[in-house]
Amino acid sequence: MRKRFDLQMKIGQTPISEIYINPKSKNSLDQLVASLKEIYCNEEYNEKIFNAIERYMPKVDSRNGRPGMNLWTIFVLAQVRMCLGESYDMLHNLANNHRLLRKLIGIVDEYGVESIRFEYQNIYDNVSKLSDAMLVEINDVIIDFGHREVFKKKGDTALHLKTDSFVLESNVHFPTDYNLLWDCARKSLDTVGIFLKKYPQVSGWRKLKNWRSELKSLMRSVGRVSHVGGKNKEEKLKSVTFLYLEKCRLLLSKLTFGKEHLPLNDEIDLANHCILEEYIGLMIKHIDLVERRIIKGESIAHGEKMMSIFETYTEWVAKGKFRPSVELGKKISITSDQFGLILFHKIMNNEQDRDIVIELADKIKNKYKLIDSISLDKGHWNKENKELLELEIPLVVLPKLGRRTAEEKEFEESKMFKHFKNKHSAIESNINELGQRGLDRCPDRGYFHFCNYVAMGICAYNLKKIGKKILENQIKEFANRIAA
């Protein structure tokens, strides 16, 4: 079992409760450290956080091997990464060199004690173990701590909620059917290269690099003609595309025949065979799409297209904005309260804002009983949505999409409706800050890690927001003492 935290103090180690943070600091990391310090020193919330991590963290046999990174260090490093919106390389640097951060995770850098140094892979392997479900549970604890201990929300104080959505981009290039075909071809050749490196005796692939070079050259030719235009553009495009497809079909034929002669001696070979089969299948699909669209002039239905062969969950999102007009990723719906804390988030899978309103309301009402109002934009409008929300929430600020009746117009022009509609714009500030916490583009690979990345970013955002309030409270307390 992993340790929660090494309770045995070392010579020169600063207790977490005695770490000094300048209350005037506007630095995001200082604000994060302030909130983490207060949670760690609060026995009730400390226990809740560690219980949540222990329930989801993979078990480690304490009798074998080294003890591994403790739970507190893993949690802190994960939040630092998201709070600063940095890469694992920068996190590695901070974990080894930032004095305040090292004090928070209990490392001594003085008095001649041999200092702990983290390896990059050690940080990556541990931080990436935090799961979506774990982080959602931890976020509930963080929100409860913020409400009760920092913002001093009384038990009978109702919440005023705001809901909106934004797009978190995937780490993908702009997709066209011909460059996705190139991705399929090059990854197939890379997989064959893995076999050749392990089994140099495999024959038939002497010109592996030449295949790659020629295919890339043909793909770039298709791209140039497609973008530049000029006289007889359509004929030129068909001509270069025909050559590109011919070369791709030759490679496909060679791969289909050659894969039967690739060794299959262990689990790694089996995995690589499966990967090669997948890329061959995607290659067949994109050869068909390129031929139909460019050679035959067909219009391809959106449902047949892929946005990436790697991040297959990626969606083409057009929210009607001038810039960017198109975003590649997933829509994330968030709900914040009057304190600016994000209570709920949902990753939307081919859904529109109006499709998730009832699910969102049900989940929030199960967690928070006292809700006085909720504001949403026109994208969430649906007659059924409004009627069902009004059964549970006294004031629903949901502008109607389309023409309004005299009664609806009167309601939307009322003082109360306008008051909360104007306050709704505060959620745009929350979304902008989430972008600063790393939720503008997800660098992690795979849908599992995408979900974890979103949940981790929400936790970091809430912790930073709470930490900012803690430092503000300290300044006010100091000013009150001086005045007294």
N, C-alpha and C positions, 0 to 999 in steps of 0.2 A: 504494500500500500504506500502511495506517495505521502510524504509529510505535507501538512498544511503550511507550516512555516517553522524554521529552526528556532525554537524557543531558547536554546542555550546561547546566552549573550557572550560575545568575544571582547577581548580588551580593545577599547577604542571604538566599539560599535555604538552608534547613536540609536537609542530606542525610537521607534516610529512615532510615538506620542510626543517626542521632543524635537522632531524635525522642524526647523524654522523655514517658513515661506513668507516672503515679503508680501504683506496684504495689499500693497499698492500695485503689485505686479499685474500686467495685462497679458502676460505670456500664457498661451494655451496649456503648456506643459505644467506650469506652476499651478494653474487652476485645477487641472486633472489631479495632480499630486495632493492638493488640498482636500479634494473630495475623497480620494482613496485613503488618505490618512485618517479622516474622520470616520469613515466606514470601518476601517481596521480597528480603530480604538473604541468603537461602539460594539459592545459584546453581543447584543441581540442581532445586529445586522451582519457582523462578522461571521457568526454561526450560520446564519441563513445563506450567505454567499458561499461559504465553504461546503455546506451540505449540498447545495445545488451542483457545485463543481464535482464533488465526490460521486454523486449519483450518476453522472454522465461520463466522467473521465474513465478511459480504459484502465482496468485494474493492473497493478504491477506487483509481482511477487517480491515481497520485502526480504525474502531469504536468499534470493539469487541476484547477482550482479550489483551494480551501483544503485543508489537510491533514486537518482534522477532529479530533474528540476522540481522544486517544490511548487505546490499549487498557487501560492501567493505570487511567486515570480512569474509563472505562466500567465496568470490573469492580468497582472500589472503590465507586462510587456505587450500583451495583446491590445490593451487599452491605449498604451502609448503609441503603438503603431497607427491605430485608427485616429486618435486625437490629433496627431500631427499630419495624417494623410501621407505617411512615408513608406518607403520600400523596406523589405527585410534587411537590405544592406545597411540602410541608415539606422534601423532598429538595432542591428548588430553593433554598429559604432556607438550608439547611445548607451547600450547596455554595458559596454566595456569602458566608457570614458565619461559619462555624465554623472557627476558626483551626487546631485540631489536624487536622481533616479536610483543610483546604487545604494544610497542610504535607505530609500523606501523599500528595497528588496533585501535589506539586511546584510549588505556587503561592506567590509572594513577595508579602507584603502590607506590606512595610516599605521603608525607604531610598528613598522617592520613586519607586519603580518602578511604572509603570502596571499596575494589578492586572487579572487576567483575571476577567471576569464571565460567568457562564453564563446563557443564555436558557432559559426553561422548555421550549420546544419542542425545543431542542438536547439537553437531558437526556433528555426522553421518547423522542425518536427513536433515540438511541443505546442507552440502557439496554434498550429493548424489543427490540433486535436479538439479545440473548443467547438462545440456543435451548436447548430441553430436552436434546437430545443432548450439546451442549457442556457444559452444567452438570453432567450426570451424570458425564462424563469428568473434569471439574474436581473434582467431589466425591471421586472415587477418589484423586486426587492429594492433596487436603486430608486425607483419612483416613490415607493412607500417611505424610504429614508428621506428623500428630498421633501416630500409633502409634510411629514411629521416633524423632522428634526431641523430642517433648514428653512423652508418657506413658512413653517409654523401653521400649516393648514389645520383648522379645527375640524373635528369630526362631522359637524353639521354643515360645513361649507360645501356648497354644490359646485360642480365643475362646469366650466364653459368651454366646449370643445370646438376645434376647427379641423376640418379634413380636406386634404388635397393630395395630388399625386405628382410625381416627377419621374424622369427616366434615369436609371443607372445604366450607363453604357457598358457593354462587354468589351473585352480586350480583343477586338477583331478588326480586320481591314475592311474597306468598303467592298461589298460583294458584287461581282458580276459573274455570270455563268462561265465565262472563259477563264477568269482567274481562279475560280473554285475548281475548275477542271485541272488547272495547273497544280493547285494544292493537292488534289487527289493523286496526280501523276508523281509529283516530287516525293510525297510521303510514301508512296508505294516503292519508289526507288530507294528511299532511305531505309525502309524495312528490309529490302533485299540486301542493302549494304550491311545491315546488322548480321545477317546470315553469313555474308562473305567474310566479314571480320572474324567471326567465330569459326567458320569452316572455310579456310582459304582454298581447299581442294574443289569446291563447287565450281563447275564450269558453266560457260554460256553467258557470263555477264562481264566479259572483258571490257566492253564499251559502256559501262554504267555511267561514267561521267559525261560521255558524249551524248547519251540519251537525254540526260538532264539539261545539258547546254543547248541542244537543238530544240527541245520542247519549250524551254524558257524564251529562246529567241523568237520562236513562232508565236508564242503567247503575247509577247511584247509587240510584235508586228500587228496582231489583231487589235491590240489596245490602241496603238498609234493611229491606225486607219479609222477605228471607231470614233476616236476623239477629234482628230484633225479635220476630217471631211475633205472638201475639194470636189473637183469634177469626177464624175463616175464613182462616187464614194461607195454606192451599194455594190457595184460589180467588183471593185477592189476588195471590199470587205468580205464578200462571198469567196473571192479567190484565195485570200490569205487564210480565211477560216477553213476552207476545204483542205489546204495543206496541213493546217494545225490538227484537224480532225483525223486526217489520214495517218499522221504520225502517232496520234493518241491511240488509234485503233491498232496500229502495229505493236505499240507497247502493251496494250491490253491483251492482244493475242499472245505475246511473248510471256507476259505475267501469268496468264491462264494456263499455258503449257508448262512454264518453268516452275510454278509453285509446287507441282507434284514431285519435283526432284529436289526440293529443299529439305534438309534433314529435319527429323522430328524425334529428338532424343531425350528431351526433358520438358519440364513445365514452361520454361522460358521460350523454348522453341514453339510449343503449342500456343502460347500467348501471342507470339509474333506471327504465327500462321493465321490466327483469328484476326489480328490487326490488318494483315495484308488482305484477307478476304473482305473486310469491311471497306478498305480503300478501293479495292477492285469494284465492289458493288456501287460505291459512290461515283467512281469513274464512269461506269456504264450509264448511270443516271445523268451525269452532266454532259457526256457526249451526246446523249439524246436531246437534252435541253438546248445545247448550243446549235445542233443541227436544225432543230425545229424552229428556233427563234431567228437565226441568221440565214441559213440556207433556204428553209422553206417559208420564212416570213410569218410564222405563227405568233400569236399572242399567248404567252405562257400565264396560266392562272397563278395567282399569288400563293395558293396553297401548295403548289408543286415546287416552289422555289425554296432554297436553303440560304440562310444568311451567313453561315459558316459551317465548315465540315468539322471544326474543332469544338466550338461553343454552340452546340446544336440547339440549345434552348433560346438563342438570340432571336428577337423579334424586330421587325421593321416598324418603328413607331413614328407616326406623323401626327403631331398634336396641333397642327395648324399654326405653328409659330413661324415668324419670318426667318429667324436664325437661332438655332439650326432648324431647317425645314424637316429634316429626317434624323432620327436617332436610332442607333442599333444597340439594343439591350433589352431590359425589362422595365415595365412601369412598377413603381413602388408607391403604395398608398400609405400615408401617415396621418395620425390623429394626435394633435397636441392640445394641451390645456392652457389655462390663463397664466400659468407660471412658465410656459415655454417648454415644458417637458413633453417628450413624445411617449404617449401611453400605448400606442398600438401601431403596428405596421403590417403590411401584407404585400407579398410579391404577386403581381397579377399575371396570370398565364392566359394570354390571348383574351383578356377581359377588358371591358371598358369601365370607366368610373361608376356608371349607373348600375353595373352588374353586381357590385360588391357591397352596396350600401347596407342591405339587410344583414348580411353576414357580419359586417363591421359593427353595426349597432348591437347585434346579439352578443358578440364577444365583449364589447365594452360594458354593456349593461350587466353582464355576469360578474365583471370584476369591480365595477364602480356603480353603486346603487344611486347615489345622489348626482344627477346630471340635470342642470337647469336649461341648457341650450346647446345646440350643435349647429355650426354653420358649414355650408358646402357651396361649391360653385355650380354653375349651370350644367357642367358635364355630368353631374350626379342626378340631374332632374329625371324623375319618372313619377307619374301620378301615384302609383302603388307605393313607391319608396316613401314619398312624403306622408301618405296616409298611415303607413305602418310606423314610421318614425314618430309621428304625432301621438300614437297610442302610448309610447314609452317616455317621450321627452317633451316637456312643456312648450319650449320654443324651438321650432325648426326653421332655420334661416336657409332656405333653398330657393333661390330665384327661379322662376318658371322659364323654361325654354319655349319660346314662341309667344303667341298672343295671350294676353291675360284678360280674365273677366273683370268687371267693375269691382267685385269683392276682392279678388286677388290683387288687383292694382292698389286698392286702398290699404290692404295688409302690407304690401311691399313698400308702401310709402309711409308707413307708420314710423314713429320715432324709435321704438324698440328694435324693429327690423333693421332700420338704417344703422343704428348704433352697432349691432353685432355684425352687420354686413361690412361696415368700415373696419371693424376689428379683425375681420377674417384675413385681411392682407398681411397680418403678422405672420401667418404660416409661410408666406413666401420668404420671409427672413429666416425662418427655421430651415427651409429647404436650401437656401443659400449657404447657411452655416453647415448643413450636412455635407455639402460639396467640399467645404474646408476640412471636414472630418474624413475625407477620402471617398465619400459616396457620390462622386461624379463619374468615375470610371473604375471598374473592378479589374485589377490585374491578376486575380487568382483564377485558376483553371478549373472548369467543371461546374455543374449546377450545384453540387453539394457545397463546394467552397464559395460559390456565389451567394447562396443563402446564408452561410456563416458570416461572410463579409458584411452583408447588409445588417444582420443582427448585432455584430460587433460594433459597427459604425453607430448604430442607434444607442447602444450602451455608452460608447465613448462620448457621444454628443450629450447625453443626459448627465454623465459624470462631470463633464466640463462645465455645463450650465450650473450644476449644483456647486461645483468648486468656486465658480465666479461669485455666486451668492454668498458662500461662506466667507470669502475674503472681504466682500462688501460689508458683511455683518461685523467682521472684526474691526474694520475701520470705524463703523458707527459706534461700537462698544467703546473703543479707545477715545473717540470724540466725546462720548457721554461721560466717561470717567474724568476727562480733562475739565469738562464744563461743570461737573459736580465739585 
